[in-house]
Amino acid sequence: MSTILDNESTGSPLIGRLTLASYLSHLAASWRLIVTTTVLALVLGVGYALVATPVYQADAMIQVEDSEATAKAKETLGELASFFNKSGTTAAEMELIRSDLVIEQAVQQLHLDISARPKYFPIIGAALARHAPRGELAKPRFGLQNFAWGGEQISVSKLDLPPQLASEGVVLTAGADGAYTLSTKSGTVILHGRVGQLASVPFYDGRVAILVDQLVAHASTKFDVAKLSELKTVEELKRSLTIAEKAKQSGMIGVSLTGEHSVRTADILNAIAQQYVRQNVDRKSAEAEHTLAFLEQQLPQLRTELDKAEQKYNQFRNENGTIDQSEESRLLLEQISQTQSKILDLQQQRADLIQRFAPGHTVIESLDAQIATLEQKQAELNLRVQKLPDTEQTALRLLRDVRVDTQLYTDLLNSAQQLRVLKAGQVGDVRVVNHAAVPETPIRPNLAIILLGAAIAGSMVGVVAASSKKILMGGIEDSVEIERALGIPVFAVVPRSTARKRLQQAKGGQNGQHVLPDTASYDVAVEGIRTLRTAFQFGTLEANSNVIAVTGTGTKVGKSFVSINFATVLALGGKRVILIDGDMRRGDIHQCMNIQSVPGLSDVIAGSDLDRAIVRNVLPGLDVLPQGTIPSNPSELLMNERFKSLMERLSASYDAVIIDSPPALAVTDAALIGKSAGAMLLVVRHGKDQLYGISEAVRRLRHSGIDVKGVVFTDVPRGVLGYGSYFPDYKSSAAAAK
């Protein structure tokens, strides 16, 4: 709806509904545009799916669990094994998989920092190569042997390039029998080599070295070879890697990798999983090895202290003989030995942990508290020993040192031996449950999703284009707009029909076959013309005479259609009518009525006989005066007094004279014809004529002294929505059967 109608209809719910309905009706009428954009989008989508590089996804699964070696260590090492059971959280393990440590090792293992790709024909070459038969080399197309066309393979395990070449890469050209040539992008030959042999030559300030392990290609086929930055390769690999826990707190980690090559993608993911498991085992072994090294440093010292304690005790017994210890002394000795052994064990654990934790850590503080408690207990036992006799005290003290050192040395010796076993059997606490299999089908491009997206996008583009056309170029779509904006009544609304469409498109044919009232009298468009006849017969048209001129703002608005069918319905209603083709420039009434164009109006004005120019009874009661010979000065002919006299003569001879005039905005002929007419009708086409054009046509006619009596609103589309929904078919069963 235009702004004029909206402003004048503010607050009316009906107008709001009509605006939305009109918009939806316009979209329905623009179905061809929407379908065209949708089909075009689908074609582009299919083309993209055929040309786009496929992306494959490989999946693997890793489980984080307590290893069998760690479980055995718990049985054999007791509390000491807890320091090797450091299974990280699943989140931490997921970050380890993504770490540079793991990814870099996979990059180095598979030489991912070396790029070697066949050179394909631009745009379509890669797609053609993908659809070539597998397992064999495709024949060169179009005589272009330098490009790869399918089946080519290359593997490079070593590539060293000086800085001058590293940024742009080099070109490898396949030769015969495994030979190849390496050259710069500009074509300068660097070296000649063979598959399986390291080729190396000095180049500029550096050296070029390459080892090609595999080369399958026709002679002259080119490959782009480049040395990539290891850092960038690692970062790109990380971006293609997806890591997620399968279920919360399940310990099952899913790892996915996307890539352009199915086999290579699976190999890369398996290499990452293997490197992760390997570094996990190495980490566990390194912890055991670190603790074992600490114990092996302590064992010689403890052995020396044990030997000294035994020597002192033996020497004391030799000097004092055998001493009979009381029951209290034996109990004190056992308690002191056990307490001292526990203190030394805790101190050993603290010395190991202090290398990994800060002094204020909760684990260190807990050990310090236990050691302090045992030392306090040891001090109490020492006080009790001091109450014993001197000889018994000395013997007890020496024997205590021997037993404590023996117990500690034995425990450390057992721990060291168990750690050696643990290190040798360490398998880590992670394992690969499912290795990556070679994916058979790509995940992208997905033809179904592409077509769905293309259909949605194409239809949206069509809707936007239709809406933009309506906003920027849309014409009047409601007769109320014309009446309120111009103050001119709309005498008739002529809906669109299939019969009218055939009439406008057809040229030539048998007599009268293109006149709706004669060929399709039941058509809804004819009913609109009959409304105009009613206005004429009952004086609503307010014509000064029976001469009625019909014009429009421009071409293809339906003025000739209205003129022909208005004259026809008047004639079928019993009137004696003459239809005049007043468009002496481009008139085509003679074609629609299947009559000769000459002699005609221009010839009569020039002096020819009127009776000879009029075609009688084209239809019952309807005569036609065609355009005549196309003159060089039609405007001057219309200004001739003979034209005015002709109109007066015809007005007296017929009940109605209908003149099909040229467009009012195109030429001045309409204004000249209107001077001799009793009424001027302006034809406005639905959705085509804009308000400013209609206003300009009315203004020009008024400036010429011609008052437009009314408007005929044509080509109104019918449907369930919009303005045209008020013009349904209403015809008899007999008419429907035709």
N, C-alpha and C positions, 0 to 999 in steps of 0.2 A: 504494500500500500504506500501511497505517496504521503509526504508530510502534510499536505493540505487536508487529506481525508482524516488522518490521524488527529490533527489539531481540531478539526471540527467535530470529531466524534469522541472526544475524550470522555471517559466515564461510561461508554456504551459497551457492555459485555459482548454484544453481538458482533460489533466491529472487531473486537479483539480476536474472536473466534474466526471471523472471516479472514483476518490477516494471516493467522497461522495456516488456515485451510488453503488460502491462496498460495502461500509459500510451498506447502506440500504439493499442491496441484502443479505448481511450476516445476518442482523436481520430477514429478511423474511425467510431465510433458517433455522433460529433458532426458528421458530414459536413453535415448540414442547416444547422447554425449557421455552419460555415466557408463553405459555398456561399452562404448568405444575406449574410454580411459581404462576401464577394468580389463578389457581384453588386451590392450596394449601393455598394461602392467603385468598381466599374466605371461605374455610373450617375453617381456624383459626378464621376468622371474625365471622362466624356463631357460632362457639364454644364460642367465647368471649361474643357475644350477649346473649347466653343462660346462661352463668355462671355469667356474670357481675351483680353487684347489681344495681337494677333500681333506678333512681333518679327522684323524683316527684317535681313539682313546684306549689306552691300555690300563688295566686295573690289577692291583696286587693287594694282598692282605697280610698284615704283620701282627703277631700276638706278643704282648708284653707279659711275661710270667716269671716265676721263680725257677731258675734253672736246676737241673738235677744235681749238678755239682754243688750248687749252693745248699741244697737240701742235705746232701751228704756231709757238707762241711758243718752244718748245724749239729749233726749227730756226733761228729768227731771233735770239733773245736769248741762246742758249747758256746759260751758268751763271746769268745773271740770271733766266731763266725758271723756274729751280728754286724761286725764292722765291714764285712765284705758283701752283706746283703743290702745293697743300696739301689734297689729297683726304683727308678725315678717315676714320677707320676706320668700318666699317659700324655698329658699336655707337654711335659718336658721332653718325652721321647719323640713326640711329633715335631717339636722344634729341632731336635737332633737330626731327624731325617732331612729337614730342610736346611740344615747348617752347611756352611761352606766346606767344612771338613769332609762331609760325605759327598756333596755335589762335585767338588773339585776332583776327588778321587775317581768318580764316575766319568767326568769329562776327560781326565788324563787316560783312563783305561780304554775308552772307546774313541779317543782322538776327536772329540766333538768340537774342538776349537779349529779343526780343519774343515773348510767347506769346499766340497767338490760336487758341482751340479752340471748336468748336461745343458747345453744352450738350445732352447726351443725356439720355434718360430713365434714371432710376437702374437700375443692375445690368444690364438687358438692352438698354438703348437703343443702346449702342455696338455690341453684337453684331448687332442688327437693322440698323443703319446699314451695317455691313461687308458684309452679305449683300444689300443693296439693289442693283438694277441700276446698272451703271456708266454714267456719261455723262448721267444725268438725275436730277432731284430726286425723291426719294421723297415720296409723299403723307403728310401727317400722320396718325398713328394715334391712335385713341381720342379724336379731337377736340382733341388737345394740340398746338397750333400753335407754342407757345413752344420746343418741343424740336426738335432736329435728328434726322431719320430716315434720312438717307443722301443723298449727292451734294452736300452743302454745301461751299463753298470760301471761304476768306478769306485775304488777304495784306495785312499791315501793315508798311510800311517805315519808319515813324517813329512814335514814341510817347514823349511826355514827360509825366510825372505828378509832381505834388508829393509830398513825403514822406507826407502824410496818406493818399494813395491808392495809393502804390507797394507798400505791404505787402499790401493786400487785393485790388488790381486793380479793374477796372471791367467793366461789362456793355455790350456793343454789341448793339443790337436792329435787325435788318434792316427796311428799309422798302420802299416801291415805287420802281421806276425808279432804283436805285442810291443811294437815300437811306438814312440810318441815324441812330440816336439813341444817344448815349453817356451812360450814367448810372452812378451808384454802385451798390454791392451792395444798399444800402437802398432804391434806387429813385429817388433824386434825380437829375433830368435835368441833365447837365453841358453838352452841346452837341448841335447837329444838324449833320450833314455829308453830303457826297456822295462817291462813289467817285472817286478821281483828284484830289481837291482837298484841300489842307492846311486842316484846321480847327483853330482855336486860340482859346481863351478864358481869361481870368484865373479862377483858382479858389483860394480861400483866400489863402495867402501866396505861391502859386506860379502856374504856368500849365499848362494842359492843352493839348497839341498832338498831333494824330494825322493820319496820312496812310494811307488805305486804298487799296491799289492794285487789289484784286480782292474782290468780294463776290457770291457766288452762293448764294442762299437764298430761301426763301419769306418773305413779309412776316410779321413778329412773331417770327421765329426769333432766338434769343439766342445770343451768343458770349461766352465768358469771355476777357477781354483783360487782360494783365498785363505789366509791365516787370520783367524779371528782373535780378538782379545779374550783371554781366558776369563777375565772378570765379567765382561759383557755376556759371554756364553753361559756362565754360571747364573747370572741374573735372569737371562731369558729362560733358562731351564727352570728356575724357581717359579717364574710367572706361569709356566705351563703345568706346574705341579700342584695338585690338589690333595690335601691331607685332612682327614676327618675321622673321628672316632665313630665306629659303627653304632654303638649303643653306649649310653652313659655308664661309666665305671665298668665297662666290659673288658677293657684291655685290648680290644680288637681295633686295629687302626687300618683304615682303607686308604690306599694311595693310588691316585690316578694321574696319568700323564697324557697330554694331547700332543700330536705331531702330524706332519704331513705324510710320513711313511710308516706303514703299519708295522713292518718287521723291525725297523730301526727304533720305533717308539717303544715296542715291547722290550727290545734289548737294553735300551737306556734305563727303563724302569727296573728291570731285573738287576742291572748293574748297581743302581742306587740302593736297592734292597740288600744286595750282597755286601756292598760297602758299609751299609749301616750295621748289619749283623757282625761284620768283621771288626769294626771299630768298637762295638759293644763288647765283644770277646776280648779284644786287646785292652780295653779299659779295665775289665775285671781282672785279667791277668796282670796288668800293671799294678793294681792295688795289692794283689797277693805278693807280687815280686818286691814291692816297696816294703811291705811288712816283713817279709822273709829276710831282706837285706838288713833290716834293723835288728832282727833276732840273731842273725849270724855275727853281727858286730858285738852283741852282748854275750854270746856263748863263751868265747875265749876268756873274757874277764871273769865270768861266773866260775869257770873251771879253775882259774888261778886262785880265786878266793876260796873255793872248796878245798883245794889242795893245801892252802895255808891253814885253814881251819882244822883239817885232819892232822896236819903236822903238830900244831899246838896241842891238840887234844891228846895225841899219842905221847908227846913229850911229857905232858903233865902226868899221865898215867904211869909212865916209866919212872918218874921222880917220886910219885906218892903211892904207887901201887893201885890195886883195884879198890874203888870206892863204892860202898853199898849205898845206893840212893834210896831214900825213903819214898813212900807212895806219894806224898805231897810233891816231892821234887819231880817225880815222873809226870805227874799231872801238869805241873807248871811248865815242864819242858815241852809237853805236847801242845799246850795252849799257846806258849810263846812261839813255837815253830809254825803252827797254823796261822797265827796272827801275822807274823813276819812275812810268811809266804803270800798271804792275801795283800799285805801292804806293797810288797814288791811287784805283785801281779798288777795291782791298780796303777802303780807308778809307771810300769811298762806301757799299760794302755794309754795313760796320760801322755807319755812321751811320743807315742804314735799319733794320737789325736791332735796334739798341739801343733803338728805340722800342717794340719788342714783347717783347724778352727782357731779363732782368736781366744786369748786367755779368758775373756769374760763370757764366752759362750756357755749356754746352759749345760751342755754335756761335760765341759771341763769343770764347771762349778760343781756338778753332781759328783764327779770323781774326786775332786778336792775335799768335799764334805765326807765322803766315805773313807778317804785316807786319814783325815783328821780324827774320825771316830775310832778307827783301828789303832792309830798311834796313841790315842788317849788310853785305850784298853791295854796296849803294850806297856805303857808307862806304869799302869796299875800292877801289871804282872811283874814288872821289874822291881817294884817296891816290895812285893811279897818275896821275891828272890833274896833281897838284901837282908831279910830276917833270918835266913838260913845260916848255918856255920860257914866260916870262910872257905874251908876246903870244899865243902859241898857246893858253895856258891860258885867257886872257880870251875869245878867240874861241870856243874850244870850250865854255866855260861859257855864253856868251850864245846860241850856236847850240843848245846842249842845252835851254835854257829854252824857246826858240821851238818846237823839235820836240816836247818833252814837252807843252807847253800845247796845241799844235795837235792832237796825237794824242788827248789827253784830251778836248778840246772836241769833236772829231769823233765820238769814241765816245759821249759823253753825248748829242750831238745825234741820233745814230742811235738810241740807246736810247729817247730821248723820243719820236721819231717812231714807233718800233715799239710803244711802250706805248699811243700814241694809237690805233693800229690794233687792238691787242689789246683795249683797252677798248671800242671800237666793235663788235667782233665777239664779245664775251664771251657764252658760252651756258651756262656752269657745267659742273660735272662730274656732274650727276644728271639723269635724265630719267624721265618716266612711261612705262613700257612698256605697261601695261594700265590704262586708265581704268575707273572704277567704273561698271558697268552697273546698270540698275534691276533689283533682284531681283524675280522673279516669284512665288516661294513663300516663306512665312515659315520661319524656323528654329525658332521656338517660337510656340505650343505644338505639340509633335510628338505627334500622336494615338497613334501606335504606342507611343512611350515612355511616354506618360501611361497608356495602358491596361495596359501591362506593369507599370509601377510601381503602378498602382491594384490590379491583380490580386495582386501580391506583398504589398502593404500590407494589402489586404482579407483575404487568406488568413492573414497573420500575426496580424491582429487577431482573426480567428476562432479561430486556434490558441491565442492568449493567453486569449481569453474562455473557450474550452473548458477550458484548463488551469486558469484561475482558478476556474472553476465546480467542477472536480474537486477542487482543493485546498480551497476554502472550503465547498463544499456537497456534495462527493462522498460517496457512501455506501460500504458494505461491498461489496467486489468479489471476495472469496475466502472460501469456507466455512471455511478453516483459521483465519481471523481470529476467527470466531464461537466456534469450539470452544476456541481457546487463551485468548480473552479472558473467556468466560463459563463455560467448562467444560460446555457443553451440546452433545450430539452433533447433527450434521446428518444426518438420516435420508434426505433426498432432495434432489437438485439438479435443478431443472426448467429446461431450456434454453428460450430464446425460439424461437418458430416463427411462421411466417406464419399457420398455422391458428389458433394461440392468439390472434394479433392480431385476426383476424376475429371470434373468439369474444368478445373483450373489447369490441370496437366495436359488434357487432350488438345490436340490441334487437328482440325479437319474432321472428316467423317460424314455420316449421312445427315440430312437436313433435320435440325431440331434435336438431335440426340444429346446435346450438351446443355439443354435448358432444363433445370431441375423441375419446375412445375409441370413440364410435359413428360419427363422421363421418370421422375421420382416425386410425385406430388405429395406423398406421405412424409417426405423427409422433414426433419425438425428445422432445417435451415429455411425451408419453404414457409414454414409457419412464421418465422421471423419476418420474412418478406411480406407475408399476408398482414402482419401487424402494421407495416408501413402503408399497405393499401387501405386498411381501415382508417388510419389517420388521414389519408387523402380524401376518402369518400365522405367522412363525417366532419370535414372542415378543420380538424385539429392541426393540419399542416399550415393553414392560414395562407394559402397561396393567392397571389394577386391575379394569376391567370392559370390556365391548365398546362403551362410550360414549366417543367421542373428540370433543373440542371443538377447533375450529380458529380461531385469532385472529391478529391482526397488530398492529403498532405504530400504524398509521394507515390511512387509506383508500388505495385503489389500489395495494395491495401484492400482490394476487392470492389473498387468503384464500378468497374465494367460488369462484374458479377451482379452487383446490386441493380445496375441499370437494366441489364438484360432480364433478370428475373422479376424486377418490379414491373417492367413493361409487360412481361408475360402474364403475371397474375392479374394485372388490370384487364388485359385482353380476355383471359379466361373467365373473368368476372362479368363479361358482357360489354366492356368498353371498346371503343374504336381507338386504337393506340398506334402511334408511330415512334419508333426508337431511332434516334439520330446518333451516329458516331461522331461526336464533336472533336475528337482527338485526331486532327489531320496530320499529326506527326508520327504517332506510333499506335494508332487505333487498330484493334484486332477483332471488332465485333463481327466482321464479315467471316472470319475464320470460325468463330464459335457458332455462327448461324449457317455456315456452309453456303455462302453467297459470294458474288463477285464484289470486289472493293470499288470498282469504277463502272460506270460513272457514279458520283456521290456528291457529298456536301460541297467539297471544294469546287467541283465542276458546276454545280448549280449556282453558287455565289459568283462564279466567273462568267455565268451567262448561259449555261446548258439548260435543257428542258427538264423541269422538275419531275413530271410524270414518267419520263424515261429513266430517271435516276432512282426513283423509289422502287423497292422490291416489294411487291404486294403479297399479302397473306403468307408470310413466312410461317406463321402459325395462325390459327383462326382468330381474326380480329387484330392481328399485329402486322404492321408494315415496318420496313426498315429502310433508312437512308444511310448507306455506308459512308466511309470517310472520303472516298473519291481519290482522285490523283493527288499524290503528295506534293503540296506546293512549296515553293521556296520562301513564301512570306505568309504563313498561316495567320499570324496576328493581324496583319494588314487586311486580310480577307474578312476576318471577323469584325473589323471596324467599318467595313463597307455597309452602306445602307441596304444593300440587297439582302444581307443576312437578317437584319431587323425585319424587313418586309417578308422574308421567307418565314420567320418565326410567327409573324402575325397571320400569314396565309395558312400555315399548318395548324395553328391554334384554332382557327375558325373551322378547319376541316376535320379535326379529330377531337375526341373527348379528352385525350391526354397526350402531351408531347414530352417524351423523356429524352434528355440529352446527356450522353456520357462525355463529360468534360475532362481535359487534361488536368494533371495535378496542380493544385493552387500554388505550391511553393516552387515548382519547377519552371513554369512559364506564366505569362499573363493571360493566356487564352481563357482560363476559367473565369477571370473577372470580366472579360469582354463578353463571354457567353452569358454570364449572370445578368448583364445589363438588359438582355432581351428575355430573361426568364422571369416567371412569376415567383419562383422560390428556388433557393439554393440549398441542397443537402450536402453535408460533409460526411464522408465515410472514414471511420476510424477503425483500425485493425487492432484487435486484442493482443497485448503484449509486444506490439511493434511500434506503434505511434507513441511518442512521448508528449507529455503535457506542454512543454515549451514549443514543440513543433506545431501542435494543434492550435495553441494560442497565436503563434505567428501567422498561420494560415488564415485564421479568423480575422486577425488584425489587418492583414493585407486586403482581404475581401471587403472589410468595412471601410477601409480607406478609399476603396473604389466605389463606395456607395452601395455595396451589396450586403444585405443582412442575411446571415446564415440562419435559416428557419429551424434547422434541427440536425441531429447527428444520427447516423446509422452505425451501430457498433457491431463489427463483423468478426468472424472466425473465433468465436468464443469456444474454447475447448470444453467438452463435457466430461464429467467424471463424478466420483463420489465426494470429492473435496473441491473447495474453491468456488469461485463465482459460477462456473459452468455446471455445478451440481444442481442448480435451480432450473435446468433445461433438460429434463428427461424426455425420452421418446414416449409419445402417446399417439398410437395409431391403431386403426381398426385391424381386426384379424384378417380381413381380406387383403389389406395393404401389407401386413406382415408376411402373408403367404407369397407375395410377389417375388 
